[in-house]
Amino acid sequence: MRGPPGKESPFVWEKVTADEIIQGLRQMVARVHENGIQVFGATMTPYSYDSEGVAIRQAVNQWIRRTKEYDAIFDFDALIRDPLHPTRLRAEYDSGDHFHPIEAGYKAMADSISLPLLRADRR
């Protein structure tokens, strides 16, 4: 997957599938749970730089929303995406690179998290 134009990842040529990302997430969650620690997942926020990356992001987000492996999830994608253009950030949260939110976007994400949820022992 590529990042914003001009900001290519050093791993740009290393292709990964949604299944590989999900497998890695499942492995991390299991290892953390083995140590008695809660794990909170969050969906990946929108971007539209390439259709392959969008498809991977959507598949991974769908898994995150449906899995019961996390102790809780935060749906940042649904929160800050443009409802008319689901591969874009809402204009009021877009930093201009169409990839990173501005302070208001990060604040919206932070405000969506229930602090009592973070303090609760859900295991």
N, C-alpha and C positions, 0 to 999 in steps of 0.2 A: 504494500500500500504506500502511496505517496502522501506526503504532507502538503502544505500550502505551496504554491508555486515559488520557486527560489529557496525553499526550505526542505529540500529532500533529506529524508532519513539516511543515515549511513547504511541502513539495511534495505534500501530501496529495491535492490535486485533480489532480495530474499522473499519469495512469495510464500504466503501462508493462507490456508483456507479457514473458513469459519469453523469447521470441525477441529482444526488444530488449535485455534484460539480457545474454543470451548473446552477441549481436552486439557489445555494448560490451566484454564480457570478452575476446572473441576479438581485438578491435582492440587492446586494451591489451597483451595477451600478445604479439601480433605486433610491436608497437612496441618493447616492452622487449627482445624477442629480437633485433630489428634492431640493438640496441646491445650485443649479446653478453652480456646479463644473464639469469641463470636466473629463471624465474617459478614460484612455488609457489602452487597454488590451495587453497582450503579451502571445504568445503560450508557453507551457511548453517544455523545452529542452529535448533531447533524453536521454533515459536510457533503459537498457534491463535486469533488475534484475528479473522480473517475467512477464509472459505473460499477466496476469490479469491487472497488472499496466500499461503495454504497451498499451493494448486495451483501458483502461480508458483514458490514456493520449491522444491517437489518437482521440478518440471520443470528448474529451473536446477541443482539438486543432481544430478539424474540425468545431465545433460550434463557437469557437472564430473567425476563419477565415471567417465564413459566416454570423455571426450576424451583425446586424446594430445597436446594442445597445451601443457599445462603440463609442466614438468620433473618435478614430483611433486605429489601432492595430499594433503591432510590431511582426513580425514572426521570433522570435529567433530560433524556432525549425528548420525552413527551412534554416536559416542562418548558424547554426553551426553543423548541423547533417552531418554525412558521407553519401554522395549520394549513395554509394554502399551498405551501411548497415544503413538504416534509424533509427534503434534503438540505434545507437551509435553516440557519438560525433566525429567530424573530429579529426584525430590524432593530428593535430597541435593545437587543442584547449583542448585536454583531459588532465586533471590533473593526470591521472593515476588511479583514482578510478572509471572512466567511468561514472561519475555522475556530477562532478563539473568541469566547464571550468577553464583553467589557465588564467592568466592575458590577454593573447592575445585573448582568447575567449570573455572575458568580454569587452575588447576594441573593438572587432568587433561588439558586440551587441550595445555598446554605440555609435560607429561611424555610425551605421545604422539608428540612430534616427535623424530626421530632427529637429534642434533646432527651426526654424521658425514655424514648426507644433506645438511645445509645447507652443509657445507664441501666436498662433492664437486663436481667440475666434470663435470656430466652432459651438457654440450652437445657 
